[in-house]
Amino acid sequence: MVAVSRDISDRKQAEKALEESRQQMVNILESITDAFWALDRQWRFRFMNSQGEKILSRSQSELMGQNIWEMFPESVGFDFGTSVTEGSSVTGNGRICRVLSSI
């Protein structure tokens, strides 16, 4: 019988710090009054705050992992769609802001 053990406390500590950081980000995004959602490179929803749910009239659970253009085909060709595909996004109050990075 052979037994192998490895100290993974550093990894567990890093995982805990990452989760705490993620939760802090979620708390901040939930506290803002603008709608916010994050899309991945395939235009799939990866995060949405409660204001986003109100603006889009859809639940977070309904949209997570779904392609924005398939869920909102009426947006293709409108200013919203053009702005997003050019690297910008529209906030809940109609302001356009530049997308700095993707998730």
C-alpha positions as CSV (number, residue, x, y, z in Angstrom):
1,M,0.0,0.0,0.0
2,V,1.3,3.4,-1.0
3,A,0.0,6.7,0.5
4,V,0.7,10.1,-1.0
5,S,-0.2,13.3,0.7
6,R,0.2,16.9,-0.3
7,D,-0.3,20.1,1.6
8,I,-3.0,22.0,-0.4
9,S,-3.6,24.7,2.2
10,D,-2.2,27.4,-0.1
11,R,-4.5,26.4,-2.8
12,K,-7.5,26.3,-0.5
13,Q,-6.6,29.8,0.8
14,A,-6.4,31.1,-2.8
15,E,-9.8,29.5,-3.6
16,K,-11.3,31.2,-0.5
17,A,-9.8,34.6,-1.4
18,L,-11.1,34.2,-5.0
19,E,-14.6,33.4,-3.8
20,E,-14.6,36.3,-1.4
21,S,-13.5,38.6,-4.2
22,R,-16.3,37.2,-6.5
23,Q,-18.9,37.8,-3.8
24,Q,-17.7,41.3,-3.2
25,M,-18.1,42.0,-6.9
26,V,-21.6,40.5,-6.9
27,N,-22.5,42.7,-3.9
28,I,-21.3,45.8,-5.6
29,L,-23.1,45.1,-8.9
30,E,-26.3,44.3,-7.0
31,S,-26.1,47.6,-5.1
32,I,-25.9,49.8,-8.2
33,T,-29.0,51.4,-9.5
34,D,-28.2,50.8,-13.2
35,A,-29.0,47.6,-15.0
36,F,-25.8,45.5,-15.5
37,W,-25.2,42.3,-17.3
38,A,-22.1,40.6,-18.5
39,L,-21.7,38.6,-21.7
40,D,-19.0,36.2,-22.8
41,R,-17.4,36.2,-26.3
42,Q,-20.2,34.1,-27.7
43,W,-22.7,36.8,-26.5
44,R,-24.1,34.5,-23.7
45,F,-25.3,36.0,-20.4
46,R,-22.8,35.3,-17.6
47,F,-24.1,37.7,-14.9
48,M,-27.0,40.0,-14.4
49,N,-28.0,42.1,-11.5
50,S,-31.6,42.6,-10.2
51,Q,-31.9,45.9,-12.1
52,G,-31.0,44.0,-15.3
53,E,-33.8,41.6,-14.6
54,K,-36.3,44.5,-14.3
55,I,-35.1,46.3,-17.5
56,L,-35.1,43.1,-19.6
57,S,-38.2,41.7,-17.9
58,R,-36.6,38.3,-17.6
59,S,-35.1,36.4,-14.7
60,Q,-31.4,35.8,-14.2
61,S,-32.0,32.0,-14.2
62,E,-33.9,32.3,-17.5
63,L,-31.1,34.1,-19.3
64,M,-27.9,32.6,-17.8
65,G,-25.9,30.9,-20.6
66,Q,-28.3,32.0,-23.3
67,N,-27.3,34.1,-26.3
68,I,-28.5,37.7,-26.1
69,W,-29.4,37.8,-29.8
70,E,-31.4,34.6,-29.6
71,M,-33.3,35.8,-26.5
72,F,-33.8,39.3,-27.9
73,P,-33.9,38.9,-31.7
74,E,-35.8,42.2,-31.9
75,S,-32.6,44.0,-30.8
76,V,-30.6,43.0,-33.8
77,G,-30.3,46.0,-36.1
78,F,-31.4,48.6,-33.5
79,D,-29.0,51.0,-31.9
80,F,-28.6,48.7,-28.9
81,G,-27.4,45.9,-31.1
82,T,-25.1,48.1,-33.1
83,S,-23.6,49.7,-30.0
84,V,-22.9,46.3,-28.3
85,T,-21.3,44.7,-31.4
86,E,-19.1,47.8,-31.8
87,G,-17.8,47.3,-28.2
88,S,-20.2,49.5,-26.2
89,S,-23.2,48.8,-24.1
90,V,-26.3,50.6,-23.2
91,T,-27.1,51.1,-19.5
92,G,-30.6,50.8,-18.0
93,N,-31.1,54.5,-18.3
94,G,-30.1,54.7,-22.0
95,R,-26.5,55.8,-21.5
96,I,-23.9,54.2,-23.7
97,C,-20.6,53.2,-22.1
98,R,-17.5,51.5,-23.6
99,V,-16.9,47.8,-22.8
100,L,-13.5,47.6,-21.4
101,S,-13.1,43.8,-21.3
102,S,-15.1,40.6,-21.7
103,I,-15.6,37.8,-19.2
